[in-house]
Amino acid sequence: MNKSEFIDAVAKKANGTKAATEVVVNAALDVLTEALAKGDSVQFVGFGTFGVTERKARTGRNPQTGKEIKIAAKKVVRFKAGAALSAAANKKKKK
């Protein structure tokens, strides 16, 4: 599902217009992005938690040449699924 399909599905479920739903979805993503950029975590109980962690610098290897390369430290976004989301993803389909 891409962003456009997501907006269509949310608009249908909420009985709203696609235009209004797109504004809300974009605003929510902006707020999420701004919070993560500040280093905050965002938690949706039952759904999951978005957070930022620091990845240490390390030595890697170029797979084509085998030569060692230095990989710089950086911050990465992590998502930990909540119990309700995990349960929904693991439901068995009826045959």
N, CA, C and O atoms as a GROMACS GRO file, in nm:
protein
  380
    1MET      N    1   0.085  -0.118   0.000
    1MET     CA    2   0.000   0.000   0.000
    1MET      C    3   0.089   0.123   0.000
    1MET      O    4   0.180   0.136   0.082
    2ASN      N    5   0.063   0.213  -0.093
    2ASN     CA    6   0.139   0.338  -0.095
    2ASN      C    7   0.061   0.448  -0.022
    2ASN      O    8  -0.048   0.424   0.028
    3LYS      N    9   0.118   0.568  -0.018
    3LYS     CA   10   0.058   0.677   0.059
    3LYS      C   11  -0.080   0.713   0.004
    3LYS      O   12  -0.172   0.737   0.082
    4SER      N   13  -0.095   0.718  -0.126
    4SER     CA   14  -0.223   0.753  -0.187
    4SER      C   15  -0.331   0.650  -0.152
    4SER      O   16  -0.444   0.686  -0.120
    5GLU      N   17  -0.296   0.524  -0.159
    5GLU     CA   18  -0.390   0.418  -0.123
    5GLU      C   19  -0.425   0.424   0.026
    5GLU      O   20  -0.539   0.398   0.065
    6PHE      N   21  -0.327   0.458   0.107
    6PHE     CA   22  -0.349   0.472   0.251
    6PHE      C   23  -0.449   0.584   0.278
    6PHE      O   24  -0.542   0.567   0.356
    7ILE      N   25  -0.430   0.698   0.213
    7ILE     CA   26  -0.520   0.813   0.231
    7ILE      C   27  -0.661   0.776   0.187
    7ILE      O   28  -0.758   0.810   0.255
    8ASP      N   29  -0.674   0.707   0.074
    8ASP     CA   30  -0.805   0.663   0.027
    8ASP      C   31  -0.874   0.573   0.129
    8ASP      O   32  -0.993   0.589   0.157
    9ALA      N   33  -0.799   0.478   0.186
    9ALA     CA   34  -0.855   0.384   0.283
    9ALA      C   35  -0.898   0.455   0.411
    9ALA      O   36  -1.004   0.425   0.467
   10VAL      N   37  -0.817   0.550   0.458
   10VAL     CA   38  -0.851   0.624   0.580
   10VAL      C   39  -0.973   0.712   0.556
   10VAL      O   40  -1.061   0.720   0.641
   11ALA      N   41  -0.979   0.777   0.440
   11ALA     CA   42  -1.094   0.863   0.408
   11ALA      C   43  -1.222   0.781   0.404
   11ALA      O   44  -1.326   0.825   0.454
   12LYS      N   45  -1.216   0.662   0.346
   12LYS     CA   46  -1.333   0.574   0.338
   12LYS      C   47  -1.377   0.529   0.477
   12LYS      O   48  -1.496   0.530   0.509
   13LYS      N   49  -1.280   0.489   0.559
   13LYS     CA   50  -1.311   0.439   0.694
   13LYS      C   51  -1.366   0.549   0.783
   13LYS      O   52  -1.452   0.523   0.868
   14ALA      N   53  -1.318   0.673   0.764
   14ALA     CA   54  -1.360   0.785   0.849
   14ALA      C   55  -1.477   0.863   0.788
   14ALA      O   56  -1.522   0.963   0.845
   15ASN      N   57  -1.526   0.818   0.672
   15ASN     CA   58  -1.635   0.888   0.602
   15ASN      C   59  -1.601   1.035   0.577
   15ASN      O   60  -1.685   1.123   0.595
   16GLY      N   61  -1.476   1.060   0.536
   16GLY     CA   62  -1.432   1.196   0.508
   16GLY      C   63  -1.389   1.209   0.363
   16GLY      O   64  -1.391   1.113   0.287
   17THR      N   65  -1.350   1.330   0.328
   17THR     CA   66  -1.304   1.352   0.192
   17THR      C   67  -1.156   1.314   0.182
   17THR      O   68  -1.084   1.316   0.281
   18LYS      N   69  -1.115   1.282   0.062
   18LYS     CA   70  -0.974   1.248   0.041
   18LYS      C   71  -0.886   1.369   0.065
   18LYS      O   72  -0.776   1.356   0.120
   19ALA      N   73  -0.932   1.486   0.025
   19ALA     CA   74  -0.851   1.609   0.042
   19ALA      C   75  -0.829   1.639   0.190
   19ALA      O   76  -0.717   1.670   0.231
   20ALA      N   77  -0.935   1.631   0.269
   20ALA     CA   78  -0.923   1.658   0.413
   20ALA      C   79  -0.836   1.552   0.481
   20ALA      O   80  -0.755   1.583   0.568
   21THR      N   81  -0.854   1.429   0.440
   21THR     CA   82  -0.776   1.320   0.498
   21THR      C   83  -0.628   1.336   0.464
   21THR      O   84  -0.542   1.309   0.548
   22GLU      N   85  -0.598   1.380   0.341
   22GLU     CA   86  -0.459   1.400   0.302
   22GLU      C   87  -0.394   1.508   0.387
   22GLU      O   88  -0.278   1.494   0.425
   23VAL      N   89  -0.466   1.615   0.417
   23VAL     CA   90  -0.413   1.722   0.503
   23VAL      C   91  -0.380   1.667   0.641
   23VAL      O   92  -0.275   1.697   0.697
   24VAL      N   93  -0.470   1.586   0.697
   24VAL     CA   94  -0.450   1.530   0.831
   24VAL      C   95  -0.333   1.432   0.832
   24VAL      O   96  -0.250   1.436   0.922
   25VAL      N   97  -0.327   1.344   0.733
   25VAL     CA   98  -0.218   1.246   0.727
   25VAL      C   99  -0.084   1.317   0.712
   25VAL      O  100   0.012   1.282   0.780
   26ASN      N  101  -0.077   1.416   0.624
   26ASN     CA  102   0.049   1.490   0.606
   26ASN      C  103   0.088   1.564   0.733
   26ASN      O  104   0.207   1.568   0.768
   27ALA      N  105  -0.009   1.623   0.804
   27ALA     CA  106   0.020   1.692   0.929
   27ALA      C  107   0.072   1.594   1.034
   27ALA      O  108   0.167   1.624   1.106
   28ALA      N  109   0.010   1.476   1.042
   28ALA     CA  110   0.054   1.375   1.139
   28ALA      C  111   0.197   1.329   1.108
   28ALA      O  112   0.278   1.314   1.199
   29LEU      N  113   0.227   1.308   0.981
   29LEU     CA  114   0.362   1.266   0.944
   29LEU      C  115   0.464   1.376   0.972
   29LEU      O  116   0.577   1.348   1.011
   30ASP      N  117   0.424   1.503   0.951
   30ASP     CA  118   0.513   1.615   0.982
   30ASP      C  119   0.544   1.621   1.132
   30ASP      O  120   0.659   1.641   1.171
   31VAL      N  121   0.442   1.604   1.214
   31VAL     CA  122   0.462   1.607   1.361
   31VAL      C  123   0.552   1.491   1.404
   31VAL      O  124   0.641   1.510   1.487
   32LEU      N  125   0.529   1.373   1.348
   32LEU     CA  126   0.612   1.257   1.378
   32LEU      C  127   0.757   1.283   1.338
   32LEU      O  128   0.849   1.255   1.415
   33THR      N  129   0.777   1.336   1.220
   33THR     CA  130   0.912   1.366   1.170
   33THR      C  131   0.983   1.469   1.258
   33THR      O  132   1.100   1.452   1.291
   34GLU      N  133   0.912   1.575   1.296
   34GLU     CA  134   0.971   1.679   1.380
   34GLU      C  135   1.009   1.624   1.518
   34GLU      O  136   1.115   1.658   1.571
   35ALA      N  137   0.924   1.539   1.575
   35ALA     CA  138   0.955   1.481   1.707
   35ALA      C  139   1.079   1.392   1.699
   35ALA      O  140   1.165   1.398   1.786
   36LEU      N  141   1.088   1.309   1.595
   36LEU     CA  142   1.204   1.222   1.580
   36LEU      C  143   1.330   1.302   1.552
   36LEU      O  144   1.438   1.265   1.598
   37ALA      N  145   1.319   1.412   1.477
   37ALA     CA  146   1.435   1.497   1.449
   37ALA      C  147   1.491   1.559   1.577
   37ALA      O  148   1.611   1.583   1.588
   38LYS      N  149   1.402   1.584   1.675
   38LYS     CA  150   1.446   1.638   1.804
   38LYS      C  151   1.500   1.530   1.896
   38LYS      O  152   1.555   1.560   2.002
   39GLY      N  153   1.485   1.403   1.857
   39GLY     CA  154   1.533   1.293   1.940
   39GLY      C  155   1.427   1.237   2.032
   39GLY      O  156   1.457   1.150   2.114
   40ASP      N  157   1.303   1.286   2.020
   40ASP     CA  158   1.194   1.235   2.104
   40ASP      C  159   1.142   1.103   2.048
   40ASP      O  160   1.166   1.071   1.931
   41SER      N  161   1.072   1.029   2.130
   41SER     CA  162   1.005   0.909   2.080
   41SER      C  163   0.855   0.939   2.075
   41SER      O  164   0.805   1.026   2.146
   42VAL      N  165   0.786   0.865   1.989
   42VAL     CA  166   0.641   0.883   1.972
   42VAL      C  167   0.577   0.747   1.994
   42VAL      O  168   0.608   0.650   1.925
   43GLN      N  169   0.487   0.740   2.093
   43GLN     CA  170   0.426   0.613   2.130
   43GLN      C  171   0.276   0.616   2.106
   43GLN      O  172   0.206   0.708   2.148
   44PHE      N  173   0.228   0.514   2.036
   44PHE     CA  174   0.085   0.493   2.016
   44PHE      C  175   0.054   0.360   2.087
   44PHE      O  176   0.091   0.254   2.039
   45VAL      N  177  -0.014   0.369   2.201
   45VAL     CA  178  -0.041   0.251   2.282
   45VAL      C  179  -0.116   0.147   2.198
   45VAL      O  180  -0.217   0.179   2.135
   46GLY      N  181  -0.067   0.025   2.198
   46GLY     CA  182  -0.126  -0.083   2.122
   46GLY      C  183  -0.074  -0.094   1.980
   46GLY      O  184  -0.072  -0.202   1.922
   47PHE      N  185  -0.029   0.019   1.923
   47PHE     CA  186   0.022   0.019   1.786
   47PHE      C  187   0.173   0.002   1.785
   47PHE      O  188   0.225  -0.090   1.722
   48GLY      N  189   0.244   0.092   1.855
   48GLY     CA  190   0.389   0.080   1.860
   48GLY      C  191   0.456   0.211   1.896
   48GLY      O  192   0.391   0.312   1.920
   49THR      N  193   0.589   0.206   1.899
   49THR     CA  194   0.669   0.322   1.937
   49THR      C  195   0.776   0.350   1.832
   49THR      O  196   0.850   0.261   1.792
   50PHE      N  197   0.781   0.476   1.790
   50PHE     CA  198   0.887   0.522   1.700
   50PHE      C  199   0.993   0.590   1.787
   50PHE      O  200   0.959   0.665   1.878
   51GLY      N  201   1.119   0.564   1.759
   51GLY     CA  202   1.226   0.626   1.836
   51GLY      C  203   1.352   0.638   1.754
   51GLY      O  204   1.362   0.583   1.644
   52VAL      N  205   1.448   0.712   1.807
   52VAL     CA  206   1.576   0.733   1.740
   52VAL      C  207   1.685   0.673   1.827
   52VAL      O  208   1.690   0.697   1.948
   53THR      N  209   1.773   0.594   1.767
   53THR     CA  210   1.887   0.539   1.839
   53THR      C  211   2.014   0.574   1.764
   53THR      O  212   2.011   0.606   1.645
   54GLU      N  213   2.124   0.566   1.834
   54GLU     CA  214   2.255   0.597   1.776
   54GLU      C  215   2.323   0.467   1.733
   54GLU      O  216   2.334   0.373   1.811
   55ARG      N  217   2.368   0.465   1.610
   55ARG     CA  218   2.444   0.350   1.561
   55ARG      C  219   2.592   0.389   1.565
   55ARG      O  220   2.630   0.491   1.508
   56LYS      N  221   2.674   0.310   1.631
   56LYS     CA  222   2.817   0.341   1.646
   56LYS      C  223   2.891   0.327   1.514
   56LYS      O  224   2.848   0.256   1.423
   57ALA      N  225   3.002   0.396   1.505
   57ALA     CA  226   3.090   0.380   1.389
   57ALA      C  227   3.147   0.239   1.390
   57ALA      O  228   3.170   0.180   1.495
   58ARG      N  229   3.169   0.185   1.271
   58ARG     CA  230   3.220   0.049   1.264
   58ARG      C  231   3.299   0.030   1.136
   58ARG      O  232   3.298   0.115   1.046
   59THR      N  233   3.367  -0.081   1.129
   59THR     CA  234   3.444  -0.115   1.009
   59THR      C  235   3.363  -0.216   0.929
   59THR      O  236   3.316  -0.317   0.983
   60GLY      N  237   3.347  -0.188   0.801
   60GLY     CA  238   3.275  -0.279   0.713
   60GLY      C  239   3.368  -0.331   0.605
   60GLY      O  240   3.488  -0.308   0.609
   61ARG      N  241   3.310  -0.400   0.510
   61ARG     CA  242   3.390  -0.456   0.402
   61ARG      C  243   3.316  -0.436   0.271
   61ARG      O  244   3.197  -0.465   0.260
   62ASN      N  245   3.388  -0.384   0.171
   62ASN     CA  246   3.333  -0.368   0.037
   62ASN      C  247   3.316  -0.508  -0.022
   62ASN      O  248   3.415  -0.579  -0.038
   63PRO      N  249   3.191  -0.550  -0.056
   63PRO     CA  250   3.172  -0.686  -0.104
   63PRO      C  251   3.236  -0.714  -0.240
   63PRO      O  252   3.265  -0.829  -0.273
   64GLN      N  253   3.259  -0.609  -0.320
   64GLN     CA  254   3.320  -0.631  -0.452
   64GLN      C  255   3.471  -0.649  -0.444
   64GLN      O  256   3.529  -0.732  -0.515
   65THR      N  257   3.535  -0.569  -0.356
   65THR     CA  258   3.681  -0.574  -0.351
   65THR      C  259   3.734  -0.645  -0.227
   65THR      O  260   3.849  -0.689  -0.225
   66GLY      N  261   3.651  -0.657  -0.124
   66GLY     CA  262   3.696  -0.717   0.000
   66GLY      C  263   3.774  -0.619   0.088
   66GLY      O  264   3.818  -0.656   0.197
   67LYS      N  265   3.790  -0.497   0.041
   67LYS     CA  266   3.866  -0.395   0.114
   67LYS      C  267   3.784  -0.343   0.232
   67LYS      O  268   3.664  -0.322   0.221
   68GLU      N  269   3.853  -0.322   0.346
   68GLU     CA  270   3.785  -0.267   0.463
   68GLU      C  271   3.752  -0.120   0.440
   68GLU      O  272   3.830  -0.046   0.380
   69ILE      N  273   3.633  -0.080   0.489
   69ILE     CA  274   3.593   0.060   0.482
   69ILE      C  275   3.540   0.102   0.618
   69ILE      O  276   3.493   0.019   0.696
   70LYS      N  277   3.548   0.231   0.646
   70LYS     CA  278   3.498   0.284   0.772
   70LYS      C  279   3.355   0.332   0.748
   70LYS      O  280   3.328   0.408   0.655
   71ILE      N  281   3.264   0.288   0.835
   71ILE     CA  282   3.126   0.331   0.828
   71ILE      C  283   3.104   0.426   0.946
   71ILE      O  284   3.125   0.389   1.061
   72ALA      N  285   3.060   0.548   0.915
   72ALA     CA  286   3.046   0.652   1.016
   72ALA      C  287   2.927   0.623   1.110
   72ALA      O  288   2.834   0.552   1.074
   73ALA      N  289   2.934   0.680   1.229
   73ALA     CA  290   2.824   0.671   1.324
   73ALA      C  291   2.708   0.754   1.271
   73ALA      O  292   2.728   0.854   1.202
   74LYS      N  293   2.586   0.712   1.303
   74LYS     CA  294   2.470   0.789   1.261
   74LYS      C  295   2.350   0.753   1.347
   74LYS      O  296   2.350   0.651   1.416
   75LYS      N  297   2.249   0.837   1.341
   75LYS     CA  298   2.124   0.812   1.412
   75LYS      C  299   2.029   0.740   1.315
   75LYS      O  300   2.023   0.773   1.197
   76VAL      N  301   1.956   0.643   1.368
   76VAL     CA  302   1.860   0.569   1.286
   76VAL      C  303   1.724   0.566   1.356
   76VAL      O  304   1.716   0.567   1.478
   77VAL      N  305   1.618   0.563   1.276
   77VAL     CA  306   1.483   0.556   1.329
   77VAL      C  307   1.448   0.409   1.350
   77VAL      O  308   1.472   0.324   1.264
   78ARG      N  309   1.391   0.381   1.465
   78ARG     CA  310   1.350   0.244   1.500
   78ARG      C  311   1.200   0.244   1.525
   78ARG      O  312   1.143   0.344   1.569
   79PHE      N  313   1.136   0.131   1.498
   79PHE     CA  314   0.995   0.112   1.530
   79PHE      C  315   0.979  -0.020   1.603
   79PHE      O  316   1.026  -0.124   1.556
   80LYS      N  317   0.913  -0.016   1.718
   80LYS     CA  318   0.885  -0.137   1.794
   80LYS      C  319   0.734  -0.154   1.795
   80LYS      O  320   0.662  -0.071   1.850
   81ALA      N  321   0.687  -0.262   1.736
   81ALA     CA  322   0.543  -0.287   1.726
   81ALA      C  323   0.483  -0.314   1.863
   81ALA      O  324   0.545  -0.379   1.947
   82GLY      N  325   0.362  -0.263   1.884
   82GLY     CA  326   0.290  -0.288   2.007
   82GLY      C  327   0.220  -0.423   2.003
   82GLY      O  328   0.219  -0.490   1.900
   83ALA      N  329   0.162  -0.462   2.114
   83ALA     CA  330   0.099  -0.593   2.126
   83ALA      C  331  -0.018  -0.611   2.030
   83ALA      O  332  -0.030  -0.716   1.967
   84ALA      N  333  -0.104  -0.510   2.018
   84ALA     CA  334  -0.221  -0.523   1.931
   84ALA      C  335  -0.180  -0.534   1.785
   84ALA      O  336  -0.239  -0.612   1.710
   85LEU      N  337  -0.080  -0.458   1.743
   85LEU     CA  338  -0.033  -0.463   1.605
   85LEU      C  339   0.032  -0.598   1.576
   85LEU      O  340   0.010  -0.657   1.471
   86SER      N  341   0.112  -0.647   1.668
   86SER     CA  342   0.176  -0.778   1.652
   86SER      C  343   0.072  -0.888   1.643
   86SER      O  344   0.085  -0.980   1.561
   87ALA      N  345  -0.031  -0.880   1.727
   87ALA     CA  346  -0.136  -0.981   1.725
   87ALA      C  347  -0.212  -0.978   1.592
   87ALA      O  348  -0.244  -1.083   1.537
   88ALA      N  349  -0.240  -0.858   1.542
   88ALA     CA  350  -0.312  -0.846   1.415
   88ALA      C  351  -0.229  -0.900   1.299
   88ALA      O  352  -0.282  -0.963   1.208
   89ALA      N  353  -0.100  -0.877   1.303
   89ALA     CA  354  -0.011  -0.923   1.196
   89ALA      C  355   0.006  -1.075   1.198
   89ALA      O  356   0.036  -1.136   1.095
   90ASN      N  357  -0.014  -1.136   1.314
   90ASN     CA  358   0.007  -1.279   1.328
   90ASN      C  359  -0.122  -1.361   1.328
   90ASN      O  360  -0.118  -1.481   1.354
   91LYS      N  361  -0.236  -1.297   1.298
   91LYS     CA  362  -0.361  -1.373   1.290
   91LYS      C  363  -0.354  -1.471   1.176
   91LYS      O  364  -0.304  -1.440   1.068
   92LYS      N  365  -0.405  -1.588   1.200
   92LYS     CA  366  -0.408  -1.692   1.096
   92LYS      C  367  -0.529  -1.668   1.007
   92LYS      O  368  -0.638  -1.640   1.056
   93LYS      N  369  -0.509  -1.679   0.876
   93LYS     CA  370  -0.620  -1.664   0.782
   93LYS      C  371  -0.702  -1.792   0.780
   93LYS      O  372  -0.647  -1.903   0.784
   94LYS      N  373  -0.833  -1.776   0.775
   94LYS     CA  374  -0.922  -1.892   0.769
   94LYS      C  375  -0.924  -1.944   0.626
   94LYS      O  376  -0.922  -1.867   0.531
   95LYS      N  377  -0.926  -2.078   0.614
   95LYS     CA  378  -0.928  -2.139   0.481
   95LYS      C  379  -1.069  -2.171   0.438
   95LYS      O  380  -1.090  -2.223   0.329
   0.00000   0.00000   0.00000
